[in-house]
Amino acid sequence: MLLPEVNEANPGYGRAYAATLPGSTFTLLPRSGHLPQVETPEELLGAIDDLGR
């Protein structure tokens, strides 16, 4: 699960949600809002790449 840092959602909620999904991980994307693909594309791509490992 990827969650932008600058979001209304609490990171604790994202971590708890990810914990309910077998095999999932949680990544908080720093300095990102609703459009991480525009705001912080390098961090987003790095996080997506990490999911494949």
C-alpha positions in Angstrom: 0.0 0.0 0.0 1.3 3.4 -1.0 0.0 6.4 0.9 1.0 10.0 0.2 2.3 11.8 3.3 0.2 15.0 2.8 -3.1 13.3 2.9 -6.1 13.4 5.1 -5.6 9.8 6.0 -3.6 8.9 9.1 -0.5 6.9 8.4 -1.5 4.6 11.3 -4.6 3.8 9.4 -2.6 2.9 6.3 -0.2 0.7 8.3 -3.2 -1.1 9.9 -4.9 -1.6 6.6 -1.8 -3.0 5.0 -1.4 -5.4 8.0 -4.7 -7.0 7.2 -3.6 -7.9 3.6 -1.3 -11.0 3.5 2.0 -10.3 1.9 1.4 -6.6 1.8 3.8 -3.8 2.7 3.2 -0.1 3.7 5.1 2.8 2.2 4.6 6.4 3.1 5.5 8.7 0.2 7.1 11.9 1.7 6.2 15.3 0.3 3.4 13.8 -1.8 -0.3 14.7 -1.9 -3.1 13.6 -4.2 -0.8 13.4 -7.3 2.4 11.7 -6.3 3.0 10.8 -10.0 3.3 14.6 -10.6 4.6 15.9 -7.3 7.3 13.3 -6.5 7.6 10.9 -9.4 11.1 9.6 -8.5 9.9 8.6 -5.0 6.8 7.0 -6.4 8.7 5.0 -9.0 11.2 3.9 -6.4 8.4 2.7 -4.1 6.7 0.8 -7.0 10.1 -0.7 -8.0 10.6 -1.8 -4.4 7.2 -3.7 -4.5 8.6 -5.9 -7.2 11.5 -7.1 -5.0 
